[in-house]
């Protein structure tokens, strides 16, 4: 947009990275997208991060055709907190379920309002520690950790406070929505915009190596051995993955910490509407005990916590009278276990885990136990992806969902003209990824400091 000659190198044959799509048996499936966060609330106005991203990218907000969630739920055994895109409703749910924590919750809101989560100099603070100090009932803190960790924490069993503040605002203060066409509604306008601007885009063009001299990147060598040069480079493949491309042993000796948290997800397509089974909620975040566990399991899967999503329960008028819908279930998974299986073992383990995941989800869905056999009879197909799949299509070390626990908020790297954008810069989610890229382009390319 500002006179720079740009080339985009995509490792995969489709765009989107962790938020892409795939086709099976004539159906399109989203990967990553449960929700677009930061759906503009009536009070957010021009301050909405999503509206800001659309303005910067010159993409009309209305063209995304976003539809809000119905109601979602955080469920810890017999304790539930419901939320929708009305923040006052969420506050009322907190006060109803934790009446003694009313003042403490307001103190948390004030603390978050005063905390500059987007500062590049933000301190690295433990959210679990902060919540345990604020609330007299630790369960409320554990319940607030669940959706925020699942939507953006690279740490095990915690989330840094800056990311928590961003995600709390994105999920609860702003809200959740979904495009009518899924993730393609966001990807297509971006592709159209870069093509309109004359950007060169190469698919199936993974980078093999970045050569440098005296701390400056000089050459980008593709896996095909083709060579490109550039005055400035922005990498969105992750900090660990970027460091692996350096040709200097001195640079490689200071490698960042690898992320460990990965997931398995199973998607069932079933005949009819979710309401046929009494399922009217959009997303359920669940945990079996009062202590939230968010870590790489010892076995292939951890069923004690997870996320259940019914995409057809967003308030899209086209979802009325539909002939089929989807049930998406996500659970923590162990990358090493999934990569150790041979082909037949891998296939059997996927089928077994998908069955266990459904059984667990039914225990958190209304009438789930009663409806189980009817649902299985109505199921038209099931597809499951694992940490092994994430590694294959994103090249993320350990199939890590949110990259390294170490974030580079300034976007800088050991190379003077190479910058990071995306999750490992500390901007989380779809909207965060776009704003992070915009910030790096503005601050490091257009207005270098």
C-alpha positions in Angstrom: 0.0 0.0 0.0 3.0 2.3 0.6 5.2 1.7 -2.4 7.1 -1.4 -1.2 7.8 -4.3 -3.5 6.5 -7.4 -1.7 6.7 -11.1 -2.1 4.9 -13.7 0.1 6.4 -17.1 0.5 3.8 -19.8 1.6 5.1 -23.2 2.7 1.6 -24.8 2.2 -0.5 -25.0 -0.9 -3.4 -23.1 0.8 -3.3 -19.9 2.7 -4.1 -19.4 6.4 -1.5 -21.2 8.4 -3.1 -22.4 11.7 -6.4 -20.8 10.5 -7.0 -22.5 7.2 -9.4 -25.0 5.7 -9.5 -28.4 4.0 -12.0 -30.5 2.0 -13.3 -34.0 2.7 -16.0 -35.7 0.7 -17.2 -32.5 -0.9 -17.4 -30.6 2.4 -15.2 -27.7 3.6 -13.9 -27.8 7.1 -12.2 -24.9 9.1 -9.1 -25.7 11.1 -8.4 -23.4 14.1 -11.5 -21.2 13.7 -13.9 -21.8 16.6 -14.7 -18.1 16.7 -13.5 -14.7 15.5 -12.9 -12.8 18.8 -13.2 -9.0 19.2 -16.6 -8.9 17.6 -17.5 -5.2 18.0 -19.7 -4.6 21.0 -22.2 -1.6 20.9 -19.9 0.3 23.2 -16.6 -0.4 21.5 -17.0 2.0 18.6 -13.9 2.7 16.6 -11.8 1.2 19.4 -12.7 -2.3 18.3 -9.5 -4.2 17.3 -11.4 -5.9 14.5 -12.7 -2.7 13.1 -9.2 -1.2 13.4 -7.7 -4.1 11.5 -10.3 -3.8 8.7 -9.7 -0.1 8.4 -5.9 -0.6 8.2 -6.3 -3.3 5.6 -9.0 -1.4 3.7 -11.4 -4.3 3.9 -15.1 -3.4 4.5 -16.2 -4.9 7.9 -19.6 -5.7 6.5 -18.1 -7.9 3.8 -17.0 -10.4 6.4 -20.7 -11.2 7.2 -20.0 -12.0 10.9 -22.7 -13.4 13.0 -22.6 -13.4 16.9 -22.6 -16.4 19.1 -25.8 -17.5 20.9 -24.7 -18.4 24.4 -21.6 -20.2 25.5 -20.5 -21.8 28.8 -17.6 -22.5 31.1 -18.4 -25.7 32.9 -16.4 -27.1 35.8 -18.3 -30.2 37.0 -21.6 -28.9 38.4 -20.5 -25.2 38.3 -21.3 -23.2 35.2 -20.7 -19.6 34.0 -22.6 -18.6 30.9 -21.6 -15.7 28.6 -22.7 -14.1 25.3 -21.7 -10.9 23.6 -23.3 -8.8 26.4 -20.6 -8.1 29.0 -23.2 -7.1 31.6 -24.7 -10.6 31.3 -21.3 -12.1 32.0 -20.9 -9.9 35.0 -24.3 -11.0 36.3 -23.4 -14.6 35.8 -20.2 -14.1 37.9 -22.2 -12.3 40.6 -24.9 -15.0 40.6 -22.5 -17.9 40.9 -19.8 -16.2 43.0 -21.7 -13.6 45.1 -18.9 -13.2 47.6 -16.5 -12.4 44.8 -18.4 -9.4 43.4 -16.0 -6.8 44.7 -13.0 -8.9 43.9 -14.1 -9.3 40.3 -14.5 -5.6 40.0 -11.0 -5.2 41.4 -9.7 -7.5 38.7 -11.5 -5.5 36.0 -9.9 -2.3 37.4 -6.4 -4.0 37.4 -6.8 -5.1 33.8 -8.0 -1.6 32.7 -4.9 -0.1 34.2 -2.5 -2.7 32.7 -1.0 -1.8 29.3 -1.1 -5.2 27.7 0.0 -4.0 24.3 3.2 -2.3 25.6 6.4 -3.9 24.2 7.9 -3.5 27.7 5.1 -5.3 29.5 6.3 -7.4 32.4 5.9 -11.2 32.3 3.4 -11.9 35.1 1.7 -15.1 36.0 -2.1 -14.8 35.6 -2.7 -17.8 37.8 -0.8 -16.1 40.6 -2.6 -12.8 40.2 -6.1 -14.5 40.2 -5.2 -16.6 43.2 -4.3 -13.4 45.1 -7.5 -11.5 44.0 -10.2 -14.2 44.6 -11.0 -15.8 47.9 -12.6 -18.7 46.0 -9.9 -20.1 43.7 -12.5 -21.8 41.5 -13.5 -18.5 39.8 -9.9 -17.9 38.8 -9.6 -21.4 37.4 -12.8 -21.0 35.4 -11.5 -17.7 33.9 -8.2 -19.4 32.9 -9.9 -22.1 30.9 -11.2 -20.2 27.8 -8.3 -17.7 27.8 -5.7 -20.5 27.9 -7.5 -22.5 25.2 -7.6 -19.5 22.9 -4.1 -18.3 23.3 -1.7 -19.6 25.9 1.7 -21.1 24.9 2.5 -21.8 28.5 1.5 -24.9 30.3 -1.0 -24.5 33.2 -0.8 -20.7 33.1 -1.0 -17.7 30.7 1.0 -14.5 30.9 -1.1 -11.6 32.2 -0.7 -9.4 29.1 -2.2 -12.2 26.9 -4.9 -12.9 29.5 -5.9 -9.2 29.4 -6.0 -9.2 25.6 -8.1 -12.4 25.5 -10.4 -11.5 28.3 -11.3 -8.3 26.5 -11.5 -10.2 23.1 -13.8 -13.0 24.4 -15.9 -11.4 27.1 -15.9 -7.6 26.7 -16.1 -7.7 22.9 -17.5 -11.0 21.9 -17.4 -14.1 19.6 -18.7 -14.3 16.1 -18.2 -16.5 13.0 -18.2 -15.6 9.3 -21.0 -17.0 7.2 -18.4 -18.8 5.0 -16.0 -19.7 7.9 -12.4 -18.8 7.7 -12.5 -18.3 3.9 -14.6 -15.1 4.5 -11.4 -13.6 6.1 -8.8 -15.3 3.8 -10.5 -14.5 0.5 -10.6 -10.7 1.0 -6.9 -10.7 2.1 -5.9 -12.7 -1.0 -7.9 -10.4 -3.2 -6.4 -7.3 -1.6 -2.7 -8.4 -2.1 -3.4 -9.5 -5.7 -5.1 -6.1 -6.3 -1.9 -4.4 -4.9 0.4 -6.4 -7.2 2.0 -8.6 -4.4 3.8 -11.7 -5.7 2.6 -14.8 -3.9 4.4 -18.2 -4.2 2.7 -21.3 -2.8 4.5 -24.5 -1.9 7.5 -22.4 -1.3 9.0 -23.3 2.0 12.1 -21.6 3.1 15.1 -23.8 3.7 17.7 -21.3 5.0 18.4 -17.6 5.7 21.9 -16.6 5.0 23.4 -13.6 6.8 26.5 -11.5 7.0 27.5 -9.4 10.0 24.0 -9.6 11.5 22.1 -8.8 8.4 20.0 -11.3 6.4 21.3 -11.4 2.8 19.6 -14.4 1.1 16.4 -16.4 1.5 17.0 -19.9 0.0 13.9 -21.9 -0.7 13.5 -25.7 -0.4 13.5 -25.7 -4.2 17.0 -24.0 -4.0 15.6 -20.8 -5.6 17.2 -17.7 -4.0 15.6 -14.4 -3.1 17.0 -11.2 -1.6 15.2 -8.5 0.3 16.0 -5.4 2.2 13.6 -6.4 5.0 12.0 -9.7 5.9 9.0 -10.5 8.1 8.6 -14.1 9.3 5.3 -15.5 10.6 6.4 -19.1 10.9 7.3 -18.9 14.6 10.4 -17.8 16.5 11.9 -21.3 17.0 11.2 -22.2 13.4 12.7 -18.9 12.2 15.8 -19.5 14.3 16.2 -22.9 12.7 16.7 -21.2 9.4 19.7 -19.2 10.4 22.9 -20.3 8.8 25.1 -19.1 11.6 26.0 -21.5 14.5 26.4 -18.4 16.7 22.9 -17.3 16.0 21.5 -20.8 16.4 23.2 -21.2 19.9 20.6 -18.9 21.5 17.5 -20.8 20.3 14.2 -19.8 22.0 12.1 -22.3 24.1 9.9 -24.7 22.1 6.2 -24.8 22.8 4.7 -28.0 24.1 1.0 -27.5 24.1 -0.8 -29.2 21.2 -4.3 -30.6 20.6 -6.3 -33.2 18.9 -9.6 -32.2 17.3 -12.4 -34.4 15.9 -15.2 -33.0 13.7 -18.4 -34.9 13.3 -20.9 -34.0 10.5 -24.4 -35.0 11.5 -27.8 -34.8 9.8 -30.2 -32.1 11.1 -29.7 -29.1 13.4 -28.1 -29.0 16.8 -31.4 -28.0 18.3 -32.8 -31.4 17.3 -30.6 -32.8 20.1 -31.4 -29.9 22.5 -28.1 -28.3 21.9 -28.5 -24.5 21.6 -25.1 -23.3 22.9 -22.3 -22.2 20.7 -19.1 -23.2 22.6 -18.6 -25.1 25.9 -15.3 -24.9 27.7 -15.1 -27.8 30.2 -12.9 -29.1 33.0 -13.6 -32.1 35.2 -12.2 -30.8 38.5 -11.9 -27.5 40.3 -8.3 -27.2 39.3 -7.8 -26.4 35.6 -5.2 -28.6 33.9 -3.7 -27.2 30.7 -0.6 -29.2 29.8 0.9 -31.8 27.5 -0.6 -35.1 28.7 1.6 -38.2 29.4 -0.7 -40.3 27.2 -1.8 -39.5 23.6 -4.8 -37.4 24.9 -6.2 -35.7 28.0 -10.0 -35.9 28.3 -10.2 -34.0 31.6 -10.6 -30.6 29.9 -11.5 -29.5 26.4 -13.6 -27.3 24.1 -16.9 -28.3 22.4 -18.0 -26.1 19.5 -21.3 -26.1 17.5 -20.5 -23.7 14.6 -24.1 -23.8 13.3 -25.3 -22.3 16.6 -24.0 -18.8 15.6 -26.9 -16.5 14.8 -26.6 -16.8 11.1 -30.0 -16.8 9.5 -28.8 -19.3 6.9 -28.4 -21.8 9.8 -32.2 -22.1 10.1 -33.6 -25.3 8.6 -30.2 -26.7 7.7 -29.9 -30.3 6.7 -26.6 -31.0 8.4 -24.3 -29.5 11.1 -21.0 -30.0 12.8 -19.8 -31.0 16.3 -16.2 -30.0 17.0 -14.3 -31.3 20.0 -10.8 -30.3 21.0 -8.6 -31.8 23.7 -4.9 -31.5 24.8 -2.6 -34.1 23.1 1.0 -35.3 23.2 3.0 -34.7 20.1 5.7 -37.3 20.8 3.1 -40.1 21.3 1.3 -39.2 18.1 4.5 -39.2 16.0 5.6 -42.6 17.5 2.7 -44.5 15.9 3.1 -46.4 12.6 0.4 -45.9 10.0 -2.0 -48.6 11.3 -1.5 -47.7 15.0 -2.1 -44.0 14.1 -5.3 -44.8 12.4 -6.6 -47.0 15.3 -5.6 -44.4 17.9 -7.4 -41.6 16.0 -10.6 -43.6 15.8 -10.4 -44.6 19.5 -9.7 -41.1 20.7 -12.5 -39.6 18.5 -14.9 -42.0 20.2 -13.7 -41.2 23.7 -13.8 -37.4 22.9 -17.5 -37.7 21.8 -18.4 -39.7 24.9 -16.8 -37.0 27.1 -18.5 -34.2 25.2 -21.9 -35.9 25.6 -21.5 -35.6 29.4 -21.3 -31.8 29.1 -24.0 -31.4 26.5 -27.7 -31.2 27.5 -29.3 -34.6 27.1 -26.0 -35.9 25.8 -26.1 -39.3 27.4 -29.7 -39.9 26.3 -29.0 -38.6 22.7 -25.7 -40.5 22.2 -27.1 -43.4 20.1 -29.4 -41.1 18.1 -26.4 -38.8 17.4 -24.2 -41.6 16.2 -27.0 -42.8 13.9 -27.3 -39.3 12.5 -23.5 -38.9 12.0 -22.6 -38.7 8.3 -18.8 -38.5 8.6 -16.0 -37.8 11.1 -12.6 -36.4 10.5 -9.9 -36.0 13.1 -6.6 -34.1 13.1 -3.7 -34.5 15.6 -0.5 -32.8 16.7 1.1 -34.8 13.8 -1.2 -33.0 11.4 -0.4 -29.6 12.8 3.3 -30.3 12.5 2.9 -31.5 8.9 1.0 -28.4 7.6 2.5 -25.6 9.8 6.0 -27.0 10.6 5.5 -25.8 14.2 7.9 -27.6 16.6 6.0 -30.2 18.6 2.8 -29.3 16.7 2.6 -26.4 19.2 -0.6 -24.6 18.8 0.5 -21.2 20.1 4.3 -21.4 19.4 7.0 -20.6 22.0 6.3 -19.4 25.5 8.9 -16.8 24.9 7.4 -13.9 23.0 9.3 -11.1 21.1 6.9 -8.2 21.6 9.2 -5.8 19.7 9.2 -8.2 16.7 13.0 -8.0 16.6 15.4 -10.9 16.0 19.2 -11.3 16.1 19.2 -10.2 12.5 18.8 -6.4 12.0 16.5 -6.7 9.0 14.4 -9.7 10.0 11.3 -9.3 12.1 8.7 -11.5 13.6 4.9 -11.1 13.4 2.1 -13.3 14.6 1.7 -15.5 17.7 5.4 -15.5 18.7 5.3 -11.7 18.7 2.7 -11.9 21.4 -0.4 -11.0 19.4 -3.0 -13.8 19.7 -5.8 -15.1 17.5 -7.0 -14.1 14.1 -7.5 -10.5 14.8 -4.3 -10.3 16.8 -2.3 -11.9 14.0 -3.6 -9.3 11.6 -2.9 -6.4 14.0 0.5 -7.8 14.8 1.5 -7.9 11.2 0.2 -4.4 10.7 2.2 -3.2 13.7 5.5 -4.7 12.4 5.0 -3.4 9.0 4.3 0.1 10.3 7.0 0.2 13.0 9.8 -1.8 11.5 9.4 -1.4 7.7 7.6 1.9 7.1 8.9 3.8 10.2 12.1 1.9 11.2 13.5 2.9 14.6 
